[in-house]
Amino acid sequence: MLAAQLPIASVVTPFQSPANMTGPLLTYHPDAALRLLRPGRLAGLQAALEAARDETLNDVDQWQSGQPLPAERQPLDAGFIQWPEELLADLQGNRASSLVARLEDSGKRLQQLADSLVVLGIGGSYMGMRAMFEALRPACWNELCRTSRQGAPRLYFDGWNVDSDRQQELLSLLDQRAAANPNAVDGRTAVISISKSGGTLEPAVAFRAFRDFVEQRFSGLERDLIVPVTGESGRLRSLAAAAGYRDVFSIPDGIGGRFSVLTAVGLLPAAAAGLNIRALLQGAADLTDHFRRAPFDQNVVLQFVAVCHAFEVDHGLNCRVLSTWGSRLEAVGLWYDQLLSESLGKHERGATPLTVVNTRDLHSRGQQHQEGRRDKLITNLLPGPPVLAPLAVAAHRLDEDRLNQLAGTTLPRILDAAIAGTNQAYADVGRPTADLRLPGLTEHALGQLFQMLMLATVVEGRLVGTNPYGQPGVEAYKRNMQANLGIQ
Ligand code: PA5
């Protein structure tokens, strides 16, 4: 097929389209797994899970009351639960002066100023935006021309590792772009520097390098081209004040790093990338409402936790495989890996998350899932219909590959056959699978998914008596690294 015949233009989703502000809820189908649990097992968990839900929701009131907390309940970063609803209410009441409007304005300003955007951050200050970018933007985004990107910049991530070569390669690419287009938007780079504590070494070191680059290459514009997103205090906050950056966004105190994807941490880069941040928030708010009200047997959060917990306790399945069907969801899986590991990997307990992308990983991990150790619960994450009109297998006069029998069959149809075939293969040998179905790859659906998995992680923590907030174990490596470097 000629390139001109491909529906290239439709790869870019429209800006702020009111039509996709809402949509159907995601659904959870654990039927195949339930056949492997003893009858009535989930119903037996109902009371404990409803109590865990109440505790999760009561935490919000406790956190908002500002009352001192006993040591075993600290930290309590429950602010993410009602945050999307609060932002939408703020938008409704305060319009242009609301936080959502200010994030959109800042995102648009970055679009107008620069054609390359570097987002710096690590852990919770990075993975959520990467998940959104990969899920909602085409894989070849950075290769598209500015018009096809509807004026949104190319996007790069750094500060999530210490990798001299990689950082130099990116700086050198951006430098070449600047040299080729001096004084033009096409040559300019903007930087969003994200760190809640403001002191994490990896993004701080990267920020020095990218800040120097911006100051040298785009002298006079750095106050507009650099936007910090940080906590109310800390080194990045002080630096932002000293530098006088035009926009600085806050990460609220009661929202922990890996629960912060729907704060400025994710929303500012998302707005700059032209995503519909209102729909993201609406999706999360709709899911929270469902979590609060839906009865146990229809509640996607409670059902998901019940199935994961029952298989871990009854069958020792402490490896949770998130099996993503479609490359666009891999980074969502990596975001969830972090969420589950840092939240529940404590006290020598907590399931191990693992993300796979199929059908790619059927040709690697699939062997182990079919015949290896019986320690895995597989949750299929299904993205819904493709964003573009489906491709089909073409007929050809040379049929030595015997594919003319599939002529006209679409790729989604082939993928469906792979999904059904894989589930059947696992069922045949008593390996549990469940399906988590998105209604489509939209901002609204992704907002729901983020909120669902964050709520599920907290509910499970409350169920098993592990504080899901905080990550004391991560501090040990930081202390040692800083001591090795002689840092004060
Ligand atoms: O979940 C968390 O809190 C962590 O993963 C943090 O997001 C990560 O360590 C980065 O921290 P900061 O944003 O303070 O640089």
Residues whose N, C-alpha, C, O or C-beta is under 5 A from the ligand:
A	BS01	PA5	I122 G123 G124 S125 I194 S195 K196 S197 G198 T200 G256 G257 R258
